[in-house]
Amino acid sequence: MKILVIGNGGREHALVWKLRQSPRVSQVLCVPGNGGICQEATCLPGESRNLDDLLAVAHQQQPDITVVGPELPLSLGIVDEFSRRGLRIFGPTKAAAQLESSKSFAKEFMQRHNIPTARYAVCSSEEEMRKTLGLFSTPMVVKADGLAAGKGVVVARSKEEAATAGAEMFNGKLLGAPSEKVVLEEFLQGEELSFLVLSDGERVAPLVVSQDHKRIGDGDTGPNTGGMGAYSADSLVDSAMVEWLVNHVAKPTVAGMKSEGMEYRGILYCGLMMTARGPMVLEFNCRFGDPETQAVLMRLESDLVEAVEASIEGRVSEGVFRWSPDASCCVVVASGGYPGSFVSGKMMSGLERVAEIPNVKVFHAGSTRRDDMSYTSGGRVLGVTARASKLEEAVACAYEAVKMIKFEDMYYRKDIGARAIGKPEN
Ligand code: AMP
């Protein structure tokens, strides 16, 4: 079987790594891939935002299945385009991907289907937003409607701050392009949790839960990033909570989408806040998370290809996944300066030694490969991931591996998983 993976980050490296383990897979291709992926799959040129590039590759290579990593091609309709041409592809259609690509769509959908979420208002103009602000207490949350790669959410401490953030979303100053709608939202307090399910449009199967660390600094300080680390452990939630989340969040979402004529297939990522009033959905994503995928797939013992096919063919069941009871931890190693400006092209060392450690895997994100050497090429460079029977050991093992890797100006958080193992965060 020939599999095509779309994307170039740590998530895609983890997908390639896991898909390749299937005894049914003979070849993995990736567009465009990165310096880690090219050591395990055939990388082909193309941009994941350019559907014509992707269609041309698929036409030429005739993969048996295409697996899409990032949200952008899904929100542009890659699944619709591939399916129309008879190419098997894993993920939601453009209409179903609105659960991620439009925050106002997601909020209104959740309200229609009684899915627990923060109270909110959708505003279509700056004037409306300024008037509506008065109905909220502070802190409050201001969200731009469309895809914003994590930059479209502002937690405002005052109404003035909220008004400024909202105005900058409408006039394009914040995100580079103007937003047509802005969502105002009640501020929720609690622990965040990433709860993902596999869906075939009707049935769902949960993945193991995980938690990511979005801020750049230890103790959750500083600006937001794409994600600085993640961990996964069964101790994060009990099985009764998983059942509740399946019945009150995942199933009503998938059933609601079907009833509205937008069958949802693929991974449904529910970003939750575990509040005093119970779990509430902060956001939906229409694909695997990054870097949660690195931690989660490290625990998957069954064949990922089987799960992907079950979603495409409408036969998802609980038994589609078999998980290790172990815990896992992924520490993201970044270029110094990220998420601001940083310098690329630094030579990395120590990767060969780390490759020999059992139960550790380094997933590459912003890296390139030249003359058998790896160089940095992005903000988030590596996701050093470890698995062990206890979370504490997985964390320690990931950090031991990180310390063996060197490049100029490398940066990583020192407290991934710290809260869950009861250590102080600094
Ligand atoms: P989102 O893209 O909607 O998940 O928002 C990104 C991040 O902003 C979340 O992971 C939370 O840390 C934070 N956030 C979003 N909505 C809220 C909310 N209603 N209350 C508190 N924090 C929030």
Residues whose N, C-alpha, C, O or C-beta is under 5 A from the ligand:
A	BS01	AMP	A118 V141 V153 E185 E186 F187 L188 G271 L282 E283
